[in-house]
Structure formats: structure tokens, C-alpha cells
């Protein structure tokens, strides 16, 4: 008995394990891609948080540097005033 169904089954049956293996491989690949995407998203969020922390630290340091500049400017003025006064005192001692 020769039927078109038996011919079709003989042609398709050997390919079924290959089709199943291909579908499994595609599913595994999709799972790996999703996992790597979620890992990438988590890493991106971690980097954003780190950058925010670093930005806050930089802002604090900039504020502290401005404060230090003011203090150094005042110390410079005090030192310059002390130098001028000591030179005046030295001149009074030498020329008197």
C-alpha cells in the first residue's frame, strides 16, 4: 500500500529530532539573552547610583575647596599685614 501519507511521514520523521533540538537551542539562547539583558540593566542601575554618589562627593569637595580658598585668602592678608608691620617696626628700630 502506497499512500502519500506514508511518503510524507518517511520524509518528516527523520527531521523531527533536529527540529526539537533547534527549538530547545533557540529557547536556551533566548533565556541567555534575557538573563544578560537583566544583568546589563542591573549593572547600568548600579553605575548610575555610583555616578550619583560620586557627583554628590564632587559637589561637597567643591564647597570645601571654596571654604579653604576663603581661609587661605584671610591667612594671606594677615601674614601680609604682619610682614608690613614688622618691616615698619624694623625701620623704626634701625632709623631711630
Residue pairs with C-beta under 8 A, 6 or more apart in sequence:
none
